[in-house]
Amino acid sequence: MRVEEAPSFWWQKPGFAAWALLPLSALWGLVSGWRMEMAPSVYVSVPVLCVGNFIAGGAGKTPTAIAVCEAAVKHKFKPGFLSRGHGGRTPGPLLVDPAIHHAAEVGDEPLLLAEVAPTVISVDRPAGAARLIAMGCDLIILDDGFQNPKLAKDFNLVVVDAGRGIGNGMTLPAGPLRAPLSVQMALADAVIVIGDGAAGDQAIRETARRGKPVYIARTVPARKSGWKGKRCLAYAGIGDPSKFFASLREAGADVVAGHGFPDHHVFTDEEIGELLREAEEENLALVTTSKDMARLRHAGALSDELAARSEVFEIRLEFDDPRTVKLVLDATQAAAKAHNLKRHVAG
């Protein structure tokens, strides 16, 4: 099994590799922390709910953002997603259309979000927010952007993967934290811990110590039948491919081979050829993630062939407390009203 991801020492007790990078880590933390604490430069007229994470790499932001959006629609909001479009080359603002855009243009996650609600990618987040508001959106769900100070957020919902937590607790490059934890915790309004694990317990304790709400959720297969006994070649270019393989096994699949790649990985023709050959020679079903499928489509003849021959193992988020998203939406609305009143009085 081949897995390419973040340095392994990020997820271990700090050792020589981490301590050797401490001077760079301290500099990074100083700059990133200062940047996060800057006053927002732009406020908008509708509530902004940011779904972010503490660390570099995947933590479950996209399924969380989708779950929040679907609940918002049920509660009569007209939500829209705002994303930087990581992995795409288009600066935006651009309204994403899955029928005509591909991942190389707009990134993989926006393609998934656009299947659920209007999605705008924009490196300039305030400009992207303005585009969504002009379209009639009355709630902006900011996919990532927790560490970016330009657009004012009314509520910061931070996602933590229980298997990884906050890693070794050090900032980049010595550890996975995007900024010092103290700064990030101060700006977080609530934390969602996804899954089970000792690393998640640490994040829960850190959050509770600061008096912030902690919600618990887990990913479950969107389709539970049809996986038992299926002999699979699973492949994934996400933050934690091993978690994907484990989820497939929990659903009953026989993961004969698993190939992991870095997050947002663009598959080469050689890699695609190897996956196709191995699956054919071993008579294995090709299975991948929604994000990987989004990157494969319309990326070339071989990519299209791999997409056509692969099945997607889709997941959804299930909350321990079914009131979770409603509580978050209510808190976002209340914060937006309070922020608007404060600015009105100050003005």
VOFIVEX-805201 format. One line per 4 residues: their letters; for each residue x, y, z of C-alpha. Coordinates in pm, 1 decimal. Layout:
BEGIN
A	X Y Z; ...
//
This chain:
BEGIN
MRVE	0.0 0.0 0.0; 149.1 331.9 -106.3; 46.9 648.2 74.9; 195.5 989.1 8.5
EAPS	88.8 1257.3 253.1; 208.6 1508.3 509.3; 532.1 1428.5 699.0; 476.9 1146.0 945.0
FWWQ	645.2 1339.4 1227.5; 357.4 1588.6 1222.9; 136.7 1323.5 1385.2; 388.3 1202.2 1643.8
KPGF	528.9 1338.7 1966.2; 777.3 1614.0 1867.4; 1117.6 1465.6 1791.5; 1439.6 1572.6 1620.9
AAWA	1277.6 1660.7 1284.3; 1016.1 1883.3 1447.7; 1259.4 2054.1 1687.3; 1508.0 2117.6 1404.6
LLPL	1236.2 2316.1 1226.0; 1137.1 2510.5 1536.5; 1302.0 2842.0 1429.2; 1108.1 2838.3 1100.6
SALW	797.7 2729.4 1285.2; 829.8 3019.7 1528.6; 862.2 3267.6 1242.1; 565.1 3115.3 1061.4
GLVS	358.8 3126.3 1378.8; 447.3 3490.7 1442.7; 341.1 3598.9 1093.0; 33.5 3375.7 1062.0
GWRM	-87.5 3466.0 1410.1; -45.0 3837.8 1345.6; -232.7 3803.0 1017.2; -524.2 3615.4 1173.0
EMAP	-563.5 3879.3 1443.6; -584.8 4165.3 1192.6; -918.0 4348.8 1185.7; -1132.6 4238.1 889.6
SVYV	-1116.2 4478.4 598.1; -1462.6 4403.8 452.4; -1803.3 4344.5 610.4; -2102.4 4226.3 411.7
SVPV	-2477.6 4258.0 458.8; -2558.0 3887.5 508.4; -2437.9 3635.9 768.7; -2104.4 3468.2 693.2
LCVG	-2046.2 3120.8 835.4; -1689.0 2998.4 794.8; -1613.9 2624.3 792.7; -1241.0 2591.7 851.6
NFIA	-976.3 2382.2 1024.4; -672.5 2431.6 1244.8; -429.5 2229.2 1037.3; -299.9 2197.6 683.7
GGAG	-466.5 1916.5 494.6; -807.9 1758.2 506.3; -1023.5 1742.2 818.0; -1373.8 1701.5 677.2
KTPT	-1457.0 2060.8 583.6; -1639.1 1977.5 260.1; -1892.6 1725.9 401.6; -1945.2 1964.0 694.4
AIAV	-2009.3 2259.7 463.2; -2253.9 2050.5 260.0; -2440.1 1933.6 571.5; -2469.0 2293.9 693.5
CEAA	-2594.6 2408.8 354.1; -2858.6 2136.7 326.1; -2987.7 2221.7 673.6; -2987.8 2592.9 589.5
VKHK	-3209.8 2529.9 286.2; -3455.2 2337.5 506.0; -3467.6 2640.5 734.3; -3558.0 2871.6 443.9
FKPG	-3216.5 3025.7 385.1; -3079.9 3085.6 36.2; -2717.4 2983.3 99.9; -2422.6 3009.9 -132.3
FLSR	-2070.6 2870.7 -103.1; -1760.0 3086.6 -128.5; -1428.9 2912.1 -194.1; -1078.6 3011.9 -288.2
GHGG	-1079.9 2733.9 -546.3; -764.8 2559.9 -424.4; -602.3 2363.4 -704.7; -767.5 2567.3 -980.4
RTPG	-606.1 2832.5 -1194.4; -898.9 3076.4 -1218.2; -872.7 3369.1 -973.2; -1243.0 3458.2 -1004.5
PLLV	-1487.5 3573.5 -896.5; -1649.9 3295.8 -1098.7; -1978.8 3111.6 -1056.2; -1895.2 2742.9 -1079.7
DPAI	-2090.4 2529.0 -1325.9; -2007.6 2155.7 -1301.5; -2137.8 2108.1 -1654.5; -1870.1 2326.0 -1812.6
HHAA	-1590.4 2373.1 -1558.5; -1327.6 2122.0 -1454.4; -1100.8 2089.7 -1152.1; -797.2 2240.0 -1324.1
EVGD	-996.2 2562.3 -1360.9; -1188.2 2587.6 -1034.7; -1052.9 2318.6 -798.7; -1212.7 1991.2 -697.5
EPLL	-1408.4 2091.9 -387.0; -1602.0 2375.9 -557.9; -1728.8 2126.5 -814.8; -1877.7 1918.6 -532.9
LAEV	-2022.3 2223.3 -357.4; -2177.4 2351.8 -680.2; -2390.9 2036.8 -698.0; -2558.5 2151.1 -375.2
APTV	-2586.5 2531.7 -394.9; -2455.4 2832.2 -592.1; -2077.7 2832.7 -556.2; -1840.8 3116.2 -633.2
ISVD	-1463.6 3082.3 -635.7; -1259.0 3390.4 -571.6; -907.8 3455.1 -446.9; -1050.1 3793.6 -343.9
RPAG	-1308.1 3663.4 -95.9; -1492.1 3995.7 -45.9; -1544.9 4018.4 -423.1; -1675.1 3662.2 -424.4
AARL	-1912.5 3740.3 -137.3; -2046.5 4040.3 -328.5; -2115.6 3814.5 -627.4; -2319.9 3573.1 -415.0
IAMG	-2516.7 3853.7 -250.5; -2597.8 4001.4 -592.9; -2739.0 3659.5 -687.1; -2980.0 3670.6 -392.9
CDLI	-2794.6 3457.0 -137.8; -2879.2 3547.9 222.5; -2619.4 3323.8 387.1; -2258.5 3279.2 279.8
ILDD	-2086.8 2954.2 373.7; -1715.8 3016.9 349.8; -1536.4 2693.5 267.7; -1201.9 2739.7 438.8
GFQN	-1069.2 3093.4 483.8; -1058.7 3069.9 863.5; -703.1 3205.7 865.0; -776.7 3477.7 605.6
PKLA	-866.1 3811.9 768.1; -1004.3 4002.5 469.5; -1371.2 3902.7 490.8; -1544.7 3944.1 827.1
KDFN	-1699.2 3621.5 956.8; -1993.5 3606.2 1192.6; -1928.1 3248.7 1303.8; -1619.0 3028.7 1275.6
LVVV	-1696.9 2658.2 1282.2; -1370.5 2463.1 1298.1; -1357.1 2099.6 1188.8; -1120.7 1850.7 1355.8
DAGR	-1058.1 1495.4 1240.1; -1051.4 1274.2 1549.4; -782.8 1052.3 1400.2; -538.3 1338.7 1352.7
GIGN	-651.4 1610.8 1589.2; -397.5 1891.7 1598.3; -103.0 1660.4 1534.2; 207.3 1736.4 1737.5
GMTL	68.1 2079.9 1828.5; 337.3 2272.7 1639.6; 292.8 2522.5 1359.2; 415.8 2478.9 1004.5
PAGP	663.7 2346.8 901.3; 743.6 2168.1 1227.8; 382.5 2057.4 1262.3; 48.0 2082.6 1084.6
LRAP	-100.3 2390.1 1258.1; -162.8 2678.8 1019.1; -118.5 2929.1 1301.3; -54.2 2903.9 1677.7
LSVQ	-334.1 2710.7 1844.4; -392.3 2985.0 2102.1; -469.1 3236.2 1828.0; -690.7 2996.7 1635.4
MALA	-884.1 2884.1 1942.4; -949.2 3246.0 2039.3; -1115.6 3308.2 1702.1; -1306.8 2978.1 1679.6
DAVI	-1671.4 2994.8 1786.6; -1732.2 2618.2 1791.7; -1551.9 2296.9 1701.3; -1685.8 1985.7 1530.2
VIGD	-1488.5 1668.7 1596.9; -1545.7 1404.0 1329.9; -1496.7 1039.3 1420.4; -1334.6 872.0 1719.7
GAAG	-975.8 875.9 1841.1; -739.9 991.0 2113.1; -627.7 1285.0 1898.2; -988.4 1400.0 1884.7
DQAI	-1014.4 1373.9 2263.2; -721.2 1613.5 2293.0; -894.9 1865.0 2066.0; -1214.7 1831.4 2270.8
RETA	-1027.2 1904.0 2593.8; -847.6 2205.0 2442.8; -1177.6 2345.6 2315.4; -1375.3 2283.1 2634.3
RRGK	-1095.8 2442.8 2839.9; -1160.8 2763.7 2648.5; -1536.5 2745.1 2699.4; -1619.7 2684.2 2333.1
PVYI	-1898.6 2446.1 2222.4; -1788.2 2106.3 2092.6; -2006.1 1902.9 1857.8; -1949.6 1541.1 1762.6
ARTV	-2012.6 1391.2 1418.9; -1901.6 1098.0 1208.8; -1892.3 1016.8 840.3; -2114.9 733.1 722.6
PARK	-2160.7 581.0 376.4; -2429.1 756.0 175.7; -2515.5 408.6 41.3; -2464.9 120.2 282.5
SGWK	-2559.1 -169.5 55.7; -2348.8 -319.2 -222.1; -2010.3 -301.7 -51.3; -1996.1 -622.7 149.1
GKRC	-1737.4 -858.2 4.0; -1658.0 -635.0 -295.7; -1292.2 -679.6 -393.2; -1160.2 -328.4 -447.2
LAYA	-864.3 -131.8 -567.1; -918.5 190.0 -376.4; -733.8 510.3 -463.1; -755.0 859.5 -320.3
GIGD	-579.0 1193.9 -338.0; -714.3 1349.3 -18.7; -577.1 1469.7 313.0; -587.4 1125.4 475.8
PSKF	-625.4 839.4 224.6; -595.2 576.8 499.4; -920.0 703.5 651.8; -1094.3 645.3 317.8
FASL	-960.2 290.7 298.0; -1072.4 224.6 656.0; -1422.1 354.5 583.1; -1450.2 121.5 285.2
REAG	-1347.5 -173.9 501.3; -1597.9 -74.4 769.3; -1868.1 -82.5 500.9; -1768.8 -442.8 431.0
ADVV	-1550.1 -401.9 123.1; -1240.0 -614.1 70.9; -975.5 -350.4 -3.4; -720.3 -569.2 -177.3
AGHG	-510.1 -269.8 -282.1; -506.4 88.9 -164.7; -314.1 370.9 -332.0; -289.8 706.0 -157.4
FPDH	-178.6 1032.8 -313.8; -135.4 1387.6 -178.5; -440.6 1606.8 -126.9; -575.8 1756.9 -452.6
HVFT	-344.2 1529.0 -650.9; -358.0 1556.8 -1030.2; -316.2 1205.5 -1168.6; -58.6 1155.2 -1441.4
DEEI	-122.4 930.3 -1741.4; 135.4 687.9 -1603.7; -41.3 665.5 -1267.1; -378.0 620.7 -1434.5
GELL	-237.9 347.4 -1656.1; -98.9 165.3 -1351.4; -433.3 180.8 -1171.0; -623.4 53.3 -1475.7
REAE	-376.7 -229.5 -1537.2; -367.8 -344.5 -1177.0; -746.7 -346.0 -1148.7; -780.3 -547.0 -1469.8
EENL	-505.6 -796.4 -1387.2; -637.2 -862.4 -1035.1; -1005.4 -835.7 -1133.4; -1067.6 -556.9 -882.8
ALVT	-1336.8 -290.1 -875.2; -1192.3 60.1 -887.5; -1328.0 277.1 -605.0; -1245.3 638.9 -526.2
TSKD	-1373.1 951.2 -350.0; -1606.5 1222.8 -475.1; -1317.4 1471.4 -476.9; -1100.5 1245.5 -690.5
MARL	-1384.2 1183.0 -932.7; -1432.4 1558.3 -968.2; -1065.2 1596.9 -1065.3; -1073.0 1310.3 -1313.2
RHAG	-1371.5 1422.2 -1518.2; -1289.2 1625.9 -1829.6; -914.5 1608.6 -1757.4; -821.9 1402.7 -2064.1
ALSD	-900.6 1076.3 -2238.8; -725.4 850.5 -1986.7; -872.5 1040.3 -1692.0; -1218.9 1004.5 -1841.1
ELAA	-1160.0 631.9 -1885.0; -1055.0 590.9 -1522.1; -1357.9 794.5 -1411.9; -1590.6 580.6 -1622.4
RSEV	-1449.6 258.9 -1473.9; -1448.4 382.5 -1112.5; -1721.6 381.4 -852.5; -1750.8 658.3 -595.5
FEIR	-1774.6 572.6 -227.9; -1981.1 868.2 -113.4; -2006.7 974.9 248.0; -2231.5 1204.5 446.5
LEFD	-2199.8 1360.2 787.4; -2410.5 1231.8 1076.7; -2423.8 1436.6 1398.8; -2455.9 1281.5 1743.6
DPRT	-2694.5 1563.5 1832.5; -2937.8 1624.1 1542.5; -2983.6 1982.7 1663.6; -2618.7 2068.3 1590.0
VKLV	-2657.6 2248.1 1258.3; -2966.0 2438.2 1373.5; -2771.5 2558.6 1678.1; -2486.3 2671.7 1453.6
LDAT	-2721.3 2852.4 1213.6; -2901.2 3027.3 1500.4; -2569.2 3133.6 1652.1; -2451.2 3264.9 1313.9
QAAA	-2768.4 3472.0 1269.7; -2747.1 3610.1 1621.9; -2381.0 3701.7 1579.5; -2451.9 3874.1 1247.5
KAHN	-2724.3 4086.4 1406.5; -2498.7 4177.1 1697.7; -2209.4 4266.5 1467.9; -2433.1 4480.4 1246.5
LKRH	-2577.7 4662.7 1549.3; -2231.2 4726.5 1689.4; -2112.4 4872.7 1357.6; -2428.5 5083.9 1329.8
VAG	-2378.0 5229.0 1678.6; -2009.3 5289.5 1611.8; -2090.9 5462.3 1284.0
//
